[in-house]
Amino acid sequence: MAEERSRQEAEEHRALMVFNDQENLRMLQQRVVRIQMEKEEAENKQVEAAIERELQQQEFIKEKEREILKLQEDAKNFITLENLDQRIEEALDSPKNYNFAVDKEGRVVKQTMLQ
């Protein structure tokens, strides 16, 4: 009786160990698949991040090129020693009057009232 019970427990133990080994193998396979997917996802994110950084870098370069072109265009109007006399003559030939007012309706009033 005790011998029979011992044999049944040993058989049950072997069956449970086989089941446990199968379950461990199944979980290992799931884990390998999950880790592989996570690895691929991480690689994809890295590639996307690299592409995004490259696009931002290109946009930054284009913006700086536009700034340089604008500054070069603005530099044509700078007053230098070479064009100083010409600019003084232009300023004297076209005087500007900045003495004006703006009324409540937004109209520019250039006449002054006599007192």
Secondary structure as GFF3:
##gff-version 3
##sequence-region A 1 115
A	DSSP	alpha_helix	2	75	.	.	.	ID=ss1
A	DSSP	alpha_helix	84	93	.	.	.	ID=ss2
A	DSSP	beta_strand	101	102	.	.	.	ID=ss3
A	DSSP	beta_strand	108	109	.	.	.	ID=ss4
###
